[in-house]
Amino acid sequence: QVQLVESGGGLVQPGGSLRLSCAASGFTLDDYAVGWFRQAPGKERVGVSCISSSNGSTYYADSVKGRFTISRDNAKNTAYLEMNSLKPEDTAVYYCAADPLPKSTWCSIYYEYDYWGQGTLVTVSS
């Protein structure tokens, strides 16, 4: 059974940090691009960042560039999103997603991925 499970969300003060994890099971993450998306209350889901399957190329939305870092550990079948300098506007449910792009050196957050996790809530508030 293909499954993605996010963890690491929670309540953090503005300026704080969190690291989200995305653990894959039922398939090998090596041949998949991984993306992180978020949906704020009352808004549509938007892409945050992605990482390619092959050379670790990354892409970030302008809103998080310089603050968030995406990474992957294929040996652990897990991807991560390190979030620093968090702002109240980062409050959202964060989803990880995977899309089959074997040996790919690029990724995108502007299309629908095949597999999705259930989401983890990040709340940035004092």
Secondary structure by P-SEA (a helix, b strand, c coil): cccccccccccccccbbbbbbbbbcccccccbbbbbbbcccccccccccccccccccccccccccccbbbbbcccccbbbbbbcccccccccbbbbbbbbbcccccccccccccccccbbbbbbcc
